Amino acid sequence: MIADMASILFPLVACILVGMGWAKRNPGLSTAPLSQLLTKVGIPSLMFATLMGNELELSQLKPMALALLGIFALTGGLAWLVTKICRAPWRIYVPGVMFANTGNMGLPLCFFAFGNLGLSYAMLWYAMVSITHYTLGDRIIGSGAKGGKLWLNPIVWSLSVVALLNLLALPAPEWLLNSTQLIGQIVPALMLILLGASLARMPSKISIRPLVFAVLRVVGGFAAAVLLVNLLNIEGVLRGVIIVQASTASGVVNWLLAERYSRQPEDMAALVLTSTLLAFLLLPFILAWLL
């Protein structure tokens, strides 16, 4: 069991440490171009290749969406209640708890733990979270300011092409499938390296308040996921993917949005850092329980 956990978690930790070391040695080096490459080309390509290359049970989409909505409601509602009790800024901590790191952390984890099928389900979960994050999450953190246009998101384009080809029962052209597979291979390692670089550049301020909300993010997300998959009778690989994705740290995008809108980015950075450390402490036990 220890060897299995090491084979899943050590590649993630190694890539994150590479990113942290790279950022520390090159403090003036911008990661923005690589982030743009990842979000506009790499992830949509991986999503297309993964979803077209694996036979997914479309009947699982409805329980997956219901589980996601339930987890959003439970974690977001609990976080809002705690912000009122301890008088914390809800526009920071509610989205920080609701929106997990289902990309940089969740996708590689699900791939190593559950294989290609797990990656396919994880990509769908990530797409739903990402779309909600850049719409609802953006508006919460930005106090209602208009965020990016949803139809300009390459993830939406990729999902639309996949849906159209499946609707018409058409296979993807081999040249397109091979090209997106090749481009998509850069994604898992690059996501983790950029996560490490982002963590290294965040203000490091660990205190009680971020720790409380980090527990809500990781432990609360895990508990909400277990409750929902049992209520919805979700089994197999999808069950594992939902639980793992719901148990990841607060998303780095939360910090980027807080910086964009000058919405106490230091507090959001503390939540991301604290929840990342907590997730890596607890995920070995969660994976051991699942596997």
C-alpha positions as CSV (number, residue, x, y, z in Angstrom):
1,M,0.0,0.0,0.0
2,I,2.9,2.4,0.8
3,A,4.4,1.7,-2.6
4,D,1.0,2.4,-4.3
5,M,0.7,5.7,-2.5
6,A,4.2,6.7,-3.3
7,S,3.6,5.9,-7.0
8,I,0.6,8.2,-7.0
9,L,1.8,11.1,-4.9
10,F,5.6,11.3,-5.4
11,P,5.4,12.4,-9.1
12,L,3.1,15.2,-8.0
13,V,5.4,16.3,-5.2
14,A,8.4,16.1,-7.5
15,C,6.9,18.4,-10.1
16,I,5.7,20.9,-7.5
17,L,9.1,21.0,-6.0
18,V,10.6,21.6,-9.5
19,G,8.2,24.6,-9.9
20,M,9.0,26.0,-6.5
21,G,12.8,25.7,-7.1
22,W,12.5,27.2,-10.5
23,A,10.5,30.2,-9.2
24,K,12.9,30.8,-6.3
25,R,16.0,30.7,-8.6
26,N,14.3,33.0,-11.1
27,P,12.2,35.5,-9.1
28,G,11.8,37.8,-12.1
29,L,10.7,35.2,-14.6
30,S,7.1,35.4,-15.6
31,T,5.0,32.3,-15.8
32,A,2.1,34.1,-17.5
33,P,3.0,32.8,-21.1
34,L,3.2,29.2,-19.9
35,S,-0.1,29.6,-18.0
36,Q,-1.7,31.0,-21.2
37,L,-0.3,28.1,-23.2
38,L,-1.7,25.7,-20.6
39,T,-5.2,27.2,-20.4
40,K,-5.8,28.1,-24.0
41,V,-4.1,25.2,-25.8
42,G,-2.9,22.4,-23.5
43,I,-6.0,21.8,-21.3
44,P,-8.5,22.0,-24.2
45,S,-6.4,19.7,-26.3
46,L,-6.1,17.2,-23.4
47,M,-9.8,17.4,-22.8
48,F,-10.7,16.7,-26.4
49,A,-8.2,13.8,-26.8
50,T,-9.2,12.3,-23.4
51,L,-13.0,12.5,-23.9
52,M,-12.9,11.3,-27.5
53,G,-10.5,8.5,-26.7
54,N,-12.5,7.0,-23.9
55,E,-15.9,5.5,-23.8
56,L,-17.8,7.4,-21.1
57,E,-21.2,6.4,-19.8
58,L,-23.3,9.5,-20.6
59,S,-25.8,8.3,-17.9
60,Q,-23.1,9.4,-15.4
61,L,-23.2,13.0,-16.4
62,K,-26.4,13.8,-14.5
63,P,-25.3,12.3,-11.1
64,M,-21.9,14.0,-11.6
65,A,-23.6,17.4,-12.1
66,L,-25.9,16.8,-9.1
67,A,-23.0,15.9,-7.0
68,L,-21.1,19.0,-8.0
69,L,-24.1,21.2,-7.2
70,G,-24.5,19.5,-3.9
71,I,-20.9,19.9,-2.9
72,F,-21.0,23.6,-4.0
73,A,-24.1,24.2,-1.8
74,L,-22.7,22.3,1.2
75,T,-19.2,23.7,1.3
76,G,-20.3,27.2,0.2
77,G,-23.1,27.4,2.7
78,L,-20.9,26.1,5.6
79,A,-18.2,28.6,4.7
80,W,-20.7,31.5,4.6
81,L,-22.0,30.5,8.0
82,V,-18.5,30.4,9.5
83,T,-17.6,33.8,7.9
84,K,-20.6,35.3,9.8
85,I,-19.6,33.6,13.0
86,C,-16.0,34.8,12.9
87,R,-16.7,38.0,11.0
88,A,-14.4,37.1,8.1
89,P,-14.8,38.6,4.6
90,W,-17.2,36.2,2.8
91,R,-16.2,37.3,-0.7
92,I,-12.7,35.8,0.0
93,Y,-13.5,32.7,2.0
94,V,-16.7,31.4,0.4
95,P,-15.3,31.1,-3.1
96,G,-12.0,30.0,-1.6
97,V,-13.7,27.0,0.0
98,M,-16.2,26.3,-2.8
99,F,-13.7,26.2,-5.7
100,A,-11.0,23.5,-5.3
101,N,-7.8,23.0,-7.2
102,T,-9.4,20.4,-9.6
103,G,-7.0,21.2,-12.3
104,N,-3.4,21.5,-11.2
105,M,-3.8,19.0,-8.3
106,G,-7.0,17.0,-9.2
107,L,-6.2,16.0,-12.8
108,P,-2.8,14.4,-12.1
109,L,-4.1,12.8,-8.9
110,C,-7.0,11.2,-10.7
111,F,-4.9,10.1,-13.6
112,F,-2.3,8.3,-11.4
113,A,-4.9,6.9,-9.1
114,F,-7.6,5.8,-11.6
115,G,-6.0,5.7,-15.0
116,N,-7.4,7.1,-18.3
117,L,-11.0,6.6,-17.4
118,G,-10.5,8.5,-14.1
119,L,-8.8,11.3,-16.1
120,S,-11.8,11.5,-18.4
121,Y,-14.2,11.9,-15.5
122,A,-11.8,14.3,-13.8
123,M,-11.6,16.4,-17.0
124,L,-15.4,16.7,-17.1
125,W,-15.5,17.6,-13.4
126,Y,-12.7,20.2,-13.9
127,A,-14.6,21.7,-16.9
128,M,-17.8,22.2,-14.8
129,V,-15.9,23.6,-11.9
130,S,-13.8,25.9,-14.2
131,I,-16.8,27.3,-16.0
132,T,-18.6,28.0,-12.7
133,H,-15.4,29.5,-11.2
134,Y,-14.9,31.9,-14.1
135,T,-18.5,33.0,-13.9
136,L,-20.0,32.8,-10.4
137,G,-16.7,32.8,-8.6
138,D,-15.4,35.7,-10.6
139,R,-18.5,37.8,-9.8
140,I,-18.4,36.9,-6.1
141,I,-14.7,37.9,-5.7
142,G,-15.1,40.9,-8.0
143,S,-18.2,42.3,-6.2
144,G,-20.4,41.8,-9.3
145,A,-17.8,43.0,-11.8
146,K,-18.1,41.3,-15.2
147,G,-15.6,38.6,-15.8
148,G,-14.5,37.0,-19.0
149,K,-17.0,36.0,-21.6
150,L,-17.9,32.3,-21.3
151,W,-18.1,31.7,-25.0
152,L,-14.4,32.8,-25.4
153,N,-13.2,30.1,-23.1
154,P,-11.3,27.4,-25.1
155,I,-12.5,24.7,-22.7
156,V,-16.1,25.5,-23.8
157,W,-15.0,25.2,-27.4
158,S,-13.4,21.8,-26.8
159,L,-16.5,20.5,-24.9
160,S,-18.7,21.8,-27.7
161,V,-16.8,19.9,-30.4
162,V,-16.8,16.7,-28.3
163,A,-20.5,17.0,-27.8
164,L,-21.2,17.7,-31.5
165,L,-19.1,14.7,-32.6
166,N,-20.9,12.5,-30.1
167,L,-24.3,13.8,-31.1
168,L,-23.6,13.0,-34.7
169,A,-21.9,9.7,-33.8
170,L,-18.8,10.7,-35.7
171,P,-15.3,9.7,-34.8
172,A,-12.6,12.3,-34.4
173,P,-10.3,12.6,-37.4
174,E,-7.1,10.6,-36.6
175,W,-4.9,13.6,-37.4
176,L,-6.8,15.8,-34.9
177,L,-6.9,13.1,-32.2
178,N,-3.1,12.4,-32.5
179,S,-2.3,16.1,-32.5
180,T,-4.4,16.9,-29.4
181,Q,-3.0,13.8,-27.6
182,L,0.5,15.0,-28.3
183,I,-0.1,18.5,-27.2
184,G,-2.1,17.3,-24.2
185,Q,0.9,15.3,-22.9
186,I,2.5,18.5,-21.6
187,V,-0.5,19.3,-19.3
188,P,-0.1,17.1,-16.1
189,A,3.6,18.0,-15.5
190,L,3.2,21.6,-16.5
191,M,0.2,22.1,-14.3
192,L,2.1,20.9,-11.3
193,I,5.2,22.9,-12.1
194,L,3.2,26.0,-12.4
195,L,1.4,25.2,-9.2
196,G,4.7,25.0,-7.4
197,A,5.9,28.3,-9.0
198,S,2.6,30.0,-7.9
199,L,3.0,28.6,-4.3
200,A,6.6,29.8,-4.1
201,R,5.6,33.4,-5.1
202,M,2.6,33.7,-2.8
203,P,2.9,35.7,0.4
204,S,3.5,33.1,3.1
205,K,1.2,34.0,6.0
206,I,-0.1,31.1,8.0
207,S,-2.6,31.9,10.7
208,I,-5.6,30.4,12.5
209,R,-8.3,31.9,10.2
210,P,-6.9,30.4,6.9
211,L,-6.4,27.1,8.7
212,V,-10.1,27.0,9.7
213,F,-11.2,27.6,6.2
214,A,-8.6,25.2,4.8
215,V,-10.2,22.5,7.0
216,L,-13.6,23.4,5.5
217,R,-12.1,23.2,2.0
218,V,-10.4,19.8,2.4
219,V,-12.2,18.0,5.1
220,G,-15.5,19.6,4.4
221,G,-15.2,18.9,0.7
222,F,-14.3,15.2,1.4
223,A,-17.3,14.9,3.8
224,A,-19.7,16.5,1.3
225,A,-18.5,14.3,-1.5
226,V,-18.9,11.1,0.5
227,L,-22.4,12.2,1.5
228,L,-23.4,13.0,-2.1
229,V,-22.0,9.9,-3.7
230,N,-23.8,7.8,-1.2
231,L,-27.1,9.7,-1.6
232,L,-26.8,9.4,-5.4
233,N,-25.6,5.8,-5.4
234,I,-22.5,6.7,-7.4
235,E,-20.0,3.8,-7.6
236,G,-16.8,2.7,-9.3
237,V,-14.2,5.1,-10.7
238,L,-16.6,8.0,-10.8
239,R,-17.1,7.7,-7.0
240,G,-13.3,7.9,-6.5
241,V,-12.9,10.8,-8.8
242,I,-15.6,12.9,-7.2
243,I,-14.2,12.3,-3.7
244,V,-10.6,13.0,-4.7
245,Q,-11.5,16.2,-6.7
246,A,-13.7,17.4,-3.8
247,S,-10.8,16.9,-1.3
248,T,-8.2,19.0,-3.1
249,A,-6.9,22.4,-1.9
250,S,-8.3,25.8,-2.7
251,G,-7.7,26.7,-6.3
252,V,-4.8,29.0,-7.3
253,V,-7.3,30.8,-9.5
254,N,-8.9,32.1,-6.4
255,W,-5.7,34.0,-5.5
256,L,-5.3,35.3,-9.1
257,L,-8.9,36.7,-9.0
258,A,-8.3,38.2,-5.6
259,E,-5.2,39.9,-7.0
260,R,-7.0,41.1,-10.1
261,Y,-9.8,42.8,-8.0
262,S,-7.5,43.8,-5.1
263,R,-9.7,41.7,-2.8
264,Q,-7.3,40.9,0.1
265,P,-5.0,38.7,-2.0
266,E,-2.7,38.0,1.0
267,D,-5.6,36.3,2.8
268,M,-6.5,34.3,-0.2
269,A,-2.9,33.3,-0.7
270,A,-2.8,32.1,2.9
271,L,-5.9,30.0,2.4
272,V,-4.4,28.4,-0.8
273,L,-1.1,27.7,0.9
274,T,-2.6,26.2,4.0
275,S,-5.2,24.1,2.2
276,T,-2.5,22.8,-0.1
277,L,-0.3,21.6,2.8
278,L,-3.4,20.1,4.5
279,A,-4.5,18.3,1.3
280,F,-1.1,16.7,0.9
281,L,-1.2,15.5,4.5
282,L,-4.7,14.0,4.2
283,L,-4.8,12.8,0.6
284,P,-2.6,9.7,1.2
285,F,-5.2,8.5,3.8
286,I,-8.1,9.3,1.4
287,L,-6.5,7.4,-1.4
288,A,-5.7,4.5,0.8
289,W,-9.4,4.4,1.9
290,L,-10.6,4.6,-1.7
291,L,-8.1,2.1,-3.2
